[in-house]
Amino acid sequence: MATPSRTIRPSPRKPARSRVPITTEAEREQALRDYKVTIEYKHLKQHAPGGVYLIPSMDDLRTFFGVIFVRRGIYANGIFKFQIKLPEKYNDFNAWPKITFASYVYNPHVDLSTGELDVKSSYPRWDPQRHYLVTILPFLKNIFYMKNFGDDNVENPEALKLSKNKKEEYEKKINSCVKQNQVCACTYD
């Protein structure tokens, strides 16, 4: 039995993408910063702290969505969603990432009205040679395990006062926060 012969046709060539060459020094520097962000993310996938998960946005190279599962301590069983936004000049000195919780977090290091984590309290001077996304995630995780919050220079002074002076009331607010986030985590955004 003879097999029918096939005619192999070459696939039509796709036109080459027109790429606009990088012409200015500022464009070159920004392209390098963007490349460094992709390298950081690759490194982060292998070295993120346990219980912390992060994915990049499909729309923006400088936006990441994350969730942290707190396994023990006063915030045990808490599920907290957050977003990291990197400034345009990220990978420059004093260009801190902005970490904002998507839901209510009662913690001295988190601004109650905006949900923003006070990154500068742990990193007063952002040095791109020493600080990366992978170094800031342990700080984010540690705020849920801290017992002492240091001086009075925090984002939520009320939470700090309660943690020092009225432990029972502080724990009630945290329990409420954890329960609220467990419900919120089960709904889709």
Helices and strands as residue ranges (DSSP letters): H 25-47, E 52-56, E 63-69, E 79-85, E 98-101, G 119-121, H 133-142, H 157-165, H 167-185
